[in-house]
Amino acid sequence: MKKIFYHLRFILTQSSILVGGQAVMEGVMMRVPGAYATAVRDSKGIIHTSRHNFHSISEKFSFLQTPLLRGIVGLFESLKIGYSTLQWSAEISSEEEIIESNKIVDFFLTLISILLALSLFFIAPIGLTSWLFEREQDALGFNFIAGFFRVLFFITYLILISFMKDVQRLFQYHGAEHKAVYNFESGNELSISNAQKFPTQHPRCGTSFLFIIMLVAILSFAILDSIVMLYINELKVWMRLLLHIPFIPIISGMGYEILKLTAKYRNNFFFLTLSKPGLWLQNITTKQPDDTQVEVAIKALEEAFGDKLPKYTVGKKYVAEAIG
């Protein structure tokens, strides 16, 4: 079940932004224009880094930069980067001998994680709503109740996994990532002492993104169901699943656009209110890191920029849009 969280946490965490990141096992990944880098501390206390050049396919095809499409593209690219980064961090941070990766086994483990996530956050809410309430033909009412269960399951899931020791470490690195990004955005010198002055909650975190997706899904699925019911007399549970699950990438694209709006109009009362639940949820998904964890986050950011870091740090305030 931990793998579900890792994949969900990374959905659309980077796309068309200057700096972004994610916590990994005993480390942090940071993404900057043209590259991403991961820093992981092994069991002996040594920090290992891995840097990769990366250019989104949307840079080659301009039409993919249009609203909605850019979010969907970011979803698939982020999942790809996130999976490889997590695999590498697991190999570095593990104290046990790593058995050579088997692509078939990896495929089935990933498939099981996806199926469990779909079962918990889509099949269960829809099934429970249908079982407890006779609202199958009330598009808005049904999806509002199912959305409530989805949010409830999500929060419960986060609380339960937060008691696991390795997830607690992950959440500390999540906090370290946010502090390093805040430090970068402030324009001050990147250092442990400067980064530790900032909070662990960030308004453009992936946790906030997931919560926004759940809100967008309520209205979007209600509209989708209403359109379908114009042509059929009865919408059953299995029909809703066949309709809703393929629609997830589009919902993600919508959520990404709303997240960008909350960043752009963060002083607007409506968008400020919309961002609050995500910040509250980060009281679960981020924890106060120690100095060694912040050191790793800063190392990942420095490694990602490489020799281009001075271009962004000399005599100017940073203009990063961070998320993760």
N, C-alpha and C positions, 0 to 999 in steps of 0.2 A: 504493500500500500504506500510505502514511502516513495516509490518510483512514480506513482500517480502524482504526488505533490510536486516532485521535481519537474515533471513535464508540464503540469498545469501552471506552475510558477513562472515558467519561461515563455509561455505563449505570448507572442507579440511584444516581448520586452524590448526589442530593438528594431526600429524601422524608421528611417528618415529622421534620426536624431543625432546629436553630436556625441553625447556620452551616455552609455547605458551599461548595465551589468546584471550579474546574478551571483548568488552564493552557490558554491559547489562544496563537495566534501573537503573539509579542512582548507578551504580557499575561496577565492573570488575570481570571476571572469569579468573583464571590462572590455567594452566595445567602443571604438572610436572610428572616425571616418577612415575607411580603407583597411581596417585591421581590427582584430580582437586578440586579447592575451589573457592567459589564466595563470595565476600564481597559487601554488599549493604548498603547504608545509608538511613535510613527511614526519614520521614517528621519531626521527632523530633531531628534529628542529630545523632542518635545512629547507629553505624555500626554493622550489623548482618553478620555472616559468616556461610557458609555451606560447609562442606568438604566431599568428597566421594572418596573411593578407586576405582581405575579403571585400568584394564589391557586389552589391545587390544586383540581381538581374534587372531590377527596375531602373538602374542607371544606364543599362543598354537599351531598354525599350521604354521610352518616355510615357507611353500610354499607361504603363503599370504604376506610374506615380500619381494617377488620378485618385481622388477620394474613394474610399472603400476598397479598391483594388490594391492600393499600397498596403493596407492593413492585412489583407489576405495573403499577399506575397510575404510580408513580414512574418506572418504566422508560420508558414512552412520553412522559411529560412531560419527562423529562430529555433524551431524544433530540431532542425538538422544540426545547428551549431550547439544547441543545448545538450543534445544526446552525446555528441563526440566529446564535449567538454567534461560532462559528468563521468564518462567512461575513463577519460584520462586522469581526472582527479581521484577516482576510486583506486586506480592502479598506483598512484603516487602515495596517497595517504594511508593505504592499507598496510597493516603490520604483518599480514600473512602473505605467503607466496601467491602471486597471481597466476592462475591457470590461463593459458593462451585463449583469447576470446574466440568463441565459436559463433559464426554469423547466424547459423540456424537457431541456436539457443537464444542469442540476443534478439532475433526477430520474434520468437514466440514469447519471450519475456516482455518485450515492448507491446506486443499484441494483447497479452493478458492485462497489462497495465491500462491500455486504452479501453479494453472491454470493461474492466472494473470501474474506471472513471465514468464511462457511459452508463453503466448500471446504477452507480451511486447518485449521479447528478442529473440523469435524464430518465432512465427507465423507472427507477424507484419513485421519484416525485410524481410522474405521470400515473403510474400504477396505483400509488397510494391515494391520489386525488380521485381517481375513478372509483376506487373501492369504497372510500369514505363519504364521498359527496356525489349526488346525482346532478352533476353539472356538465356532462359530456358535450351537450349541444349549446352551452353558454361559453362562447369563445373567450371572452374577457375574464369572466368569473373563474373558469377552469384554469386558465393560464396564470391568473393571479395566485390562486391557491397552490398550484404546482410550483410557481416561482417562490412562494413562501417556503415550501418544503425544501426546495433546492438550496436556498440561502441558509436555512436551518441546518441541513446536512453538511453544507460547506463549513459553517462556523463550528459545528460539532466535530467534524473531521479535523479541523485545524487544532482545536483544543486537545483532542485525544492524542494526536501525533506529537504535540508540543511537550508531552511528558516523556518522550523517548530521548535518551541521552544524546544520540547522534543528531537528532533533529534539533535539539536545543543548541548544539554546536553550530548547526546550519543557520539557525535563526540569529546567532551571534555574528556570524560572518555576513548575514544579510544586513544587520545593523552596521557592521564595519563598512560594507559596500556603500550604504547611504551616506555615512559620515565622510568617506573619501570623496564621493561625488559632491556633497555640500561644500567640502573644502575646495574642490576644483572650481565650483561655481562662484565661490566667494571672491576669487582672485588673489587669495592669500597663498603664501608658500605652502606646498604640499608637505605636511609633516604630521606626525602622530599627535602632537600636542594641539595643533590647530584643528585637526579632524575631530578629536575627542570633544571639542567645544560644541559640536552640532548634535541635533537630535537623531534618533534612529529612524523616525518616521519621515518619509518623503512623499509629497503629494502626487508624484507621478510613478508610484511603485506598481509593480506587477500585481500585487494584492489588490490595489485599487482598481486596476484594469479588470480583474476577474469579477469583482463585485459589480462594476458597471455593466459588464457583459450579462450578468444575471438580471439586472434591471431592464436592460435593452431587450433581453429575450422575452420577458413577459409581454410587452406591447407588440413586439415583432411576431411572436408565435400566435398572439391573439388575432392580429391582422391576417396572417397566413391561414389560420383556421377558418376565419370568417369568409375569406375568398373561396376556399375549398367547399365550404358548406353551402355556397350558392349553387353548386352543381351536384352535390350528393345530399341525401336526406339525413344520414347518420355518420358521425365521425367517431370511429372506435379507437381504442388504445393503440392497437398495432398500426393503424393508419397514421395516428399522430407521430409515432416513433419514426415511421418511414418518411414523414414530412419534415420533422424537426431536426433529426440527426444530420441529414445532408445540408441543412440550412446553417449549421454551426459556423462554418468559415465566414459566411456573410454576416452573421451576428457579431463575430469577432472583428470584422472590418468596421462595422458600425460602432462597436465599443471603442476601437482605436481612434476613430474620428472624434468621438465625444471626449475621450481622454485628452486629445490635443486641444480641444476647445476649453476644457477645464484648466489646462496649462496656460493658454493664451489669455483667457478672461478670468484668471484666478481671483481677481478682486471683485468680480461680479457676484452678487448675493446668491443667485441660482446655482452657478457653477461651484461656488464656495461650499454651499450646502451639499451639493452632489458629491463633492470630494471628501466630506467628513466621514462617512461610514468606512471608506477605505483606510483613512488614517486611524480610525478606531481599531480596525482589524489588525493593523500593524502592531498594535500592542501585544498581539499574539505572535505574529510572524517575524518580528524583529526583537532582539534582545541586546542589552548593553554589551559591547565587545570589550575585550581587554586590549592592551597596547599591541600585543603580538599579532592579534587578528587584524587590527587596523593597519599594522605594518604590511601585512600580506595584501590587503586591499589597495593600499597606495602603490605597492610594488607592481600589482597587476595593471593599474592605471598608467604608471610610468612606462612599463614594458609595452603596453598597447600603443602609446604615442611614439615611443622610441626617440630618435633624434629630432622629431618634429615637436616635442613637448615645449621647447622655448617659444615656438611660434604662437602658442596659445597662452603662455604664462608671463611674457615680458611686458610689464607696464600696462596691463589692461585687465578689466574685469572679464570673467568668463561668461559666455552666453549659452552654456549647455542646457539642454533639455534632458534631464536624467530620468531614468525609469528602471526599476528592477528590484 
